[in-house]
């Protein structure tokens, strides 16, 4: 019962938190947090420091990581999920686990903008933490294309890329307890600002994705609060909708290894085998800014 209460509490709190902020920018069009990274933020080399001290490209490292196809359940090296061709950009979105609000909202945005990304000649695939069964249900609930979705059961790709493991990963306590300080912005920079922005709105944000996602109320109901950008409570209502779906399906969607519930994701954009953009999620609701992804692949929203 205690774990169930903590689950509901953390889900409710996150559900009312808003859109992500860009990570701290580093040179050469790579956005990254400044945490412990094994993926170096240098686009010209795109290298990962291996455990042996040798230097490998991110593509090489991911070619040694097996994932499961959400559509078939079959294993494959992650880099075989797309065709690496110089001059063609591929967005590889590393979602959090399938019961996490970051994953839901990021996937909902990507799904909305997929036609624009496809028109720009780019490709999108997503990887999530958990099981194939959870991925199938996630795809059904978010309308994210199942054929573009892959599963990392153990989080190996996330570990290889140095993505954040959340608040105090070395501390061996119930992972639900680690979510609580993260909701307060501890070990999750930018969360509080994101929460406030979700309630007050953002006139400069493109909220067109809300209309294709929101089912609780008609989007025009928010017109009384303005007609430009993300209106107050508009995105928060999407999160309330997501919360209702997630809380009732937590056991089915969350990963068997509960240590993964605090792990964050990120995004790599490849041009051929070279990383030309990287974003490492900093914490709750600080997932990859989709407007940056659209600009990088030359898509028009």
N, C-alpha and C positions, 0 to 999 in steps of 0.2 A: 504493500500500500504506500509506504514511504517513497519508494522509487516512482510509483505512478503519480503521486502528488507532485514530485519534483519534475517529472516529465511534463505534466500539464502546466505547471508554473512556468517552466522555461519556454514552452511552446507559446503560451499566452503572451509572455513578455516580448518574445522575438516577433510575434505576429504583428505587433503594433510599432515595429521599428521600420524606418524608411530607407530610401535609395542610397546606393553606395557612393563613396567619394573616391576620386582618383588616388592611387598610391603615390608616394613621394617619387617624383620623376627622376630618372637617371639618364645619362647621355644616350644618344643614338636611338631615340624613340622607344626606349624600354622603360616601362613603369614598374617599380618594384618596392616592396617594403624593405626596411633596412635590417631585418632580422637575420638569423643565421641561414645563409643560403649556400647551397652547393652549386646552384646554377648561377654562374657569374653574369652580371648585367653588362655585358660587352657584346654588342650585336655583331661586331666584326669577327669575333672568334666563336661566340655562342658555345662556350665550353662548360663542361661540368667536371669538377675535381673528383676523381674517383677515390675509392678507399685506398687504392694502392699508390696514390699520389700522381698517377698519370692523368693526362688531360683528354677528355672525350667530348664530342659535340653532344648537345641535348638529343639530337636525332639518334645518334649512336646508342646513347643510354636507353632511350625509350624503345629502341629496337630489341632490347634484351628484356623488356618488361612485357609479360603476357597479360592480356585482359580477356574478358569474355564478351562475345557479341550478345547484346540484350535481345536481339531478334532470334538468334539460333541457339545461344548458350555455348557455342563452340569457342575454344581458346584460340588466340592469335597474338603475335607480337603487335604491340600498339601501333607501330609505324606502318603496319600493313592495312590499317583501317582507312588509309587514304593513299592516293597516288602522288608521291612527291615529285613535282616537276618544276624546274626552274621557270620563274615567271608566273607561276600559279600559287596563290596564297591559300593556306589552309588554317582555319581557326580551330584550335584544339582547346576546348573549354573543359577544365577540370572542375566539376561541380563538387559540392560537399556531399554528405550522404543524402539518400533519397527521402528522408523525413525532415530535412533541414530547410528552413525558409530561404536561405541563400540560394540553394539549388533550385527551388521552385520558381523563385522570382527571376533568377538569371535565365533559366530555361524558358520561362514564359516570354521574356524579352527576345531571346534568340529566335524562338519560334515565330514571333511576330515579324521580325526583320529578315527571316530566311529568304523570302522572295527577292528582297533588295540585295542581299549578299550573293545569292545565286546569280542574279542579273549582272553583278559586278565580276562574275567569273571566278568567285572564291568558293571554298567549300567549308562546311562546318561539321565537326563531330563533337560529341560530349562524352565525358567519362565521369562516372559517379562511384561513390563508395557504398558497398553493400552486396546484395545478391541479385542474380538474374531475375528472380521472381519479383523482388522489390522494384527493379528497373522497369519491368513490364508494367507493373501497376502505376509507377510514376509516369511513364510515357502515356498511359491511358488517361490519367487524371490531368496532366498538363498539356496534352495534345502535342507533346514533343515527338518528332518522328522516331519510331523505334529503330529503324535501320541506321540511324545516325548515333545511336546510344550504345555505350560500352560500359563494362563493369570492372572495377578494380576491387577485388574482394579483400585484399590485405592492406591496400594503401601503398604498395611498393613504389608506384610511379610518383606519388606525392612525396614520399620520403626521398627518392632519388633527386627530385627537383627542389627539395628544401622548403616545401610549403609549410606554413605554420601549423603546429599541433595544438594551438590554443594556449590557455593559461597554464603555466607551470607544468609542462609535460613530464618532467622527472618525478613530480610528486605523485605518489601512489595513493590516491583517494578516489572515491566514487566519481566518475566523470560527470555525472549530473551536478555535483557540487562545484565543479570547475566552470560550469556554464554561468553560475550566478555572478561571480565577479566579472566575467566577460560581458554580461548584460549591462554592467555598470561601467564598461569601457576599460576595465583592468585586463591587460593582456589582449585587448581588442580595440586598438586606437581608432577613433572616428565613429564609434558606435553611438555615443550620446548625440553628436551633431546630426547623425543620420536619423536618429529617433525624432529630434525636434523638427527637422526638415520635413519628415513624413507627415507631421501634424499640420504644420503651417503652410506646406506646399512649396513649390519652386517654379516661379514664372518662366525661368529659362530652360526648364527640362522639357524634353519631348515625351509626352504622356500618351501618345497614340496607341502604345501597346496595351494600355489599360482597357480600351474599348474592346479589344479582341479577347480580353481575359476576364473582365468583370461580369459576374452573373447575379450577384446579390441584389444590385439595383441598376437602373439604367444610368449610363454615364452622363446623360444630359441633366440628371438631377443635381449635378455639381455646378451647373451653369450659373446658379444663383451666387456662387462664390467666385465667379470669374470665368473667362473663356480661354485664357492663355496659360500654357504650361501645365504643370501638375497642380491642381487646385487643392486647398486644404482638405485633408481627410480622404482624398481620392485614392492615393496609393495605400493608405492605411486600411481602406475598405477591402482592397484586393488581398491584403495580408490577413485580415479577419476571415475572408473567404478561404484562403489557403490554410489558416489555422484550423478551421472546422474540418477540413478534409484530413489534415495531418494527424490531429489529436486522436481522431476515431480510428486511424489506421497505423498508429505509431508502431505497434508490434510487427506489422507486416512490412513497413517501409524502412524502419531503422536497421542498421547493420547488426548482425549477431555479436560482433566484437564492439561493445559499447565504448571502448577507448577511442573509436573513430568518430564519435559524435561531436567532439570539439575540434577535429581537424578541419583546416581550411583548404580551399582550392586555389585556382588561379587560371590564367589563360596564356597560352603560347600561340603566336601566329608564325607559321613557317612560310617562307618563300623557297620552294624546293625543299632542301634539307637545312636551310639556314633560318635561325630564329630572328625575326625582324621586329617582334614586339613581345613583351612579357609583362604580365601583371600578376603579382602575388597577393591574394586576399589578406587583409590585415586582421580581419575578425568579423564579427556579426554584422551583416548587411554592408560590408565594405568589399563586396565582390566586384568583378571587373566592370568598369563603366562601358556600357554597350556603345555609347557614342564614339568612344576611342576605337573600338573594334571596327565600327562602320567606316570611320575615317581611314584607318589603316588599310582596309581592303578596297577602298574607293567606292563604297556603297552609298546610295542616296536614300535616306529614310522616307 
